[in-house]
């Protein structure tokens, strides 16, 4: 639990970077054996790409660092529940555990990502841990959208 809080705080720092860049404030960190191998935040506006979610960018960085598309035994910390696109990328990358801060409050999203991340014939299930630093992760998202209105 202490380790989860430590790495989620680093993901929150990434989310803060996104916030100050006028991006949806989501941050992601990938950890292997207690060491950070990648971190990223949303950059859709800056990159003009729908693919520039924090999770996807962190996966790309981790793949380059490891020189492998497989991220076996890695843990991803995300400030917000992943969208279906990111959940699919997480599953394909073989990340073994996802820890996230807050939910999107979209029950359909949660059903979809649970279906994507659950066990199938080709890959092991992904361990999911929810609501780590939930208040802090929710606050930055709510603040961002309140400022947009």
Secondary structure, DSSP 4 states (H G I P E B T S, - for coil): -HHHHHHHHHHHHHHHHHHHTTS---EEEEEETTEEEEEEE--HHHHT-TT--HHHHHHHHHHHHHTSS--TTEEEEEEEPPPHHHHHHHHHHT--EEEEEE--S-HHHHHHHHHHHS--SSSPPPEEE--TTHHHHHHHHHHHHHHH-
